[in-house]
């Protein structure tokens, strides 16, 4: 059994999608980041970066003690290796999937995340930041669109690279319905993944969690403005 410690953000949904696709038994342990539950000592013990998602595999390959893993990209690689699914076994195919996985964790996710922050959560508009991250997100969607020309999925067959990039792209479309108007290949790809039964199941399991009430002030205090000192203070260090 795998414990999934997460909140249904774009990074969290990557892992629930993978677990559903791979058919691995798992149970959800909600970590309400708006309420600051990511600072609980028991969560820090498995995710020292105090970010979701993290997993604990109670039955890791080879046996032994439970294995905890943090960082969504590392979790996806682990789950693909454990299940033997959604990651090619040949060196060229594996390298291709890993390149696009790291493209997402180092590019699409951070840039789209900063765009969302400065558009929707910053205390005041900062035109340069909004312009910077909006343009870079647009550039990355263009990269993805070119990659998907003539391919059903990022690396041909459906893989963890798609699972990593889909939630971030879908969340952009939810906030800006016309954002994919000039990216026909990405739009087709999003629609195909959205219709997959595993995607439907993963998102359905996360939806009830978002109904928990959190004030905007509390949410911002717990998500933004963290420093080494104030995180240590929360942990009693």
C-alpha positions in Angstrom: 0.0 0.0 0.0 1.2 3.5 -0.9 0.3 6.5 1.3 -0.2 9.6 -0.9 0.3 12.7 1.2 -1.0 15.5 -1.0 -3.4 18.3 -1.8 -5.1 18.5 -5.2 -2.8 21.1 -6.8 -1.2 20.6 -10.2 1.8 18.9 -8.6 -0.4 16.7 -6.4 -2.6 15.6 -9.2 0.4 14.2 -11.1 0.8 11.5 -8.5 -2.9 10.6 -8.1 -3.1 10.3 -11.9 -0.1 8.0 -12.0 -1.3 5.8 -9.2 -4.7 5.4 -10.9 -3.1 4.7 -14.3 -0.7 2.1 -12.8 -3.3 0.4 -10.7 -1.2 0.6 -7.6 -3.2 0.4 -4.3 -3.0 3.7 -2.4 -4.7 5.8 0.2 -4.9 9.5 0.4 -3.6 11.5 3.4 -4.8 15.0 2.8 -2.3 17.8 3.6 -4.3 21.1 3.5 -1.6 23.5 2.5 -4.0 26.5 2.9 -4.2 25.6 6.6 -0.5 25.1 7.0 -0.6 21.3 7.4 2.6 21.1 5.4 4.5 22.4 8.4 3.5 19.5 10.7 6.5 17.6 12.0 5.2 14.3 10.7 4.9 15.7 7.2 8.3 17.3 7.3 9.8 13.9 8.3 8.8 12.6 4.8 9.0 15.9 2.8 11.8 18.0 4.2 11.0 20.8 1.7 7.6 21.2 3.3 5.9 20.8 -0.1 3.3 18.3 -1.4 3.3 15.7 -2.7 5.1 13.0 -0.9 4.5 9.2 -0.7 5.3 6.4 1.7 5.5 3.0 0.1 4.8 0.4 2.8 5.8 -2.4 0.4 8.8 -1.2 -1.5 10.5 -3.4 -4.1 12.9 -5.7 -2.4 11.1 -5.4 0.9 12.5 -3.8 4.0 11.3 -0.7 5.8 8.7 1.7 4.4 10.3 4.1 1.8 9.3 7.8 1.7 9.9 9.9 -1.3 9.3 13.7 -1.9 9.3 15.8 -5.1 6.8 15.0 -7.8 9.3 14.1 -10.5 11.2 11.7 -8.3 7.9 10.1 -7.2 6.8 9.6 -10.8 10.1 7.9 -11.7 9.8 5.7 -8.7 6.2 4.7 -9.4 7.0 4.0 -13.1 9.9 1.7 -12.0 7.9 0.0 -9.3 4.9 -0.7 -11.7 7.0 -1.3 -14.8 4.6 1.0 -16.7 4.7 4.4 -18.5 8.5 4.5 -18.8 10.3 2.8 -21.7 12.9 0.2 -20.7 15.3 1.0 -23.6 17.9 3.7 -22.9 16.8 6.0 -25.7 13.1 5.9 -24.8 13.8 6.2 -21.1 16.1 9.2 -21.8 13.4 10.9 -23.9 10.8 10.5 -21.1 13.1 11.8 -18.5 14.1 14.9 -20.5 10.4 15.9 -20.9 9.7 15.1 -17.3 12.5 17.4 -16.2 11.3 20.0 -18.8 8.1 20.1 -16.9 9.5 20.2 -13.3 12.1 22.8 -14.3 10.1 24.9 -16.7 6.4 24.6 -17.3 5.5 24.1 -13.7 7.6 26.9 -12.2 6.8 29.4 -14.9 3.0 28.7 -14.9 3.0 28.8 -11.2 4.7 32.2 -11.0 2.3 33.5 -13.7 -0.6 32.4 -11.6 0.8 33.9 -8.4 1.4 37.4 -9.9 -1.9 37.4 -11.7 -4.1 36.1 -8.9 -2.3 36.2 -5.5 0.2 39.1 -5.4 -0.9 41.9 -3.1 -0.6 44.4 -5.9 -0.1 44.1 -9.7 3.6 44.1 -10.9 3.4 44.5 -14.6 6.9 43.4 -15.3 6.4 40.1 -13.4 3.0 39.4 -15.1 4.5 40.1 -18.5 7.6 38.0 -17.8 5.8 34.9 -16.7 2.9 35.2 -19.1 5.3 35.3 -22.0 7.4 32.4 -20.7 4.4 30.2 -20.1 3.2 31.0 -23.7 6.7 30.1 -25.0 6.6 26.8 -23.2 3.1 26.0 -24.5 4.6 26.6 -28.0 7.4 24.1 -27.2 4.8 21.6 -26.2 2.6 22.2 -29.2 5.5 21.7 -31.6 6.5 18.5 -29.8 3.0 17.1 -30.1 2.8 17.6 -33.8 2.3 14.2 -35.3 2.3 12.5 -31.9 -0.6 11.4 -29.7 1.5 12.0 -26.5 4.8 13.7 -25.6 7.0 10.7 -26.2 4.7 8.8 -28.6 3.2 6.4 -26.0 1.5 7.8 -22.9 4.1 8.2 -20.2 4.9 9.9 -16.9 6.0 12.9 -19.0 2.3 13.4 -20.0 1.1 12.9 -16.4 3.6 15.6 -15.2 2.6 18.2 -17.8 -1.1 17.7 -18.1 -2.2 19.1 -14.7 -0.3 22.3 -15.2 -1.7 22.8 -18.8 -5.2 21.9 -17.7 -5.1 24.4 -14.9 -4.1 27.1 -17.3 -7.0 26.2 -19.5 -9.4 26.3 -16.6 -8.4 29.8 -15.6 -8.1 31.0 -19.2 -10.5 29.0 -21.5 -9.0 30.5 -24.7 -5.3 30.0 -23.8 -5.0 27.0 -26.1 -6.7 28.6 -29.1 -3.4 28.9 -30.9 -2.0 25.6 -29.7 -4.2 23.0 -31.5 -1.9 20.1 -30.7 -1.9 20.9 -27.0 -5.6 21.3 -27.0 -6.1 17.9 -28.6 -3.7 16.3 -26.1 -5.4 17.9 -23.1 -8.8 16.7 -24.3 -7.5 13.1 -24.8 -5.9 12.9 -21.3 -8.9 14.6 -19.6 -11.1 11.8 -21.0 -8.9 8.9 -19.6 -10.7 7.0 -16.8 -7.7 7.3 -14.6 -7.6 11.1 -14.9 -11.4 11.3 -14.2 -10.9 9.1 -11.1 -7.9 11.1 -9.8 -9.6 14.4 -10.1 -12.8 13.2 -8.6 -11.0 12.0 -5.5 -9.3 15.4 -5.0 -12.4 17.5 -5.6 -14.1 17.1 -2.2 -10.9 18.2 -0.4 -11.1 21.7 -2.0 -14.4 22.3 -0.4 -12.8 22.8 3.0 -13.1 26.4 4.0 -9.9 28.5 4.3 -9.8 32.2 4.6 -7.8 34.1 2.0 -5.6 35.6 4.7 -4.8 32.3 6.2 -4.1 30.7 2.8 -1.7 33.5 1.9 0.1 33.3 5.2 0.7 29.6 4.8 1.7 29.6 1.1 3.7 32.7 0.6 6.5 34.6 2.4 8.2 31.7 4.0 11.8 32.1 5.1 14.2 29.7 6.8 13.6 31.5 10.1 9.8 31.4 10.1 9.6 27.8 9.0 12.1 26.9 11.8 9.9 28.8 14.2 6.8 26.8 13.2 8.8 23.6 13.7 10.0 24.7 17.1 13.6 25.0 15.9 
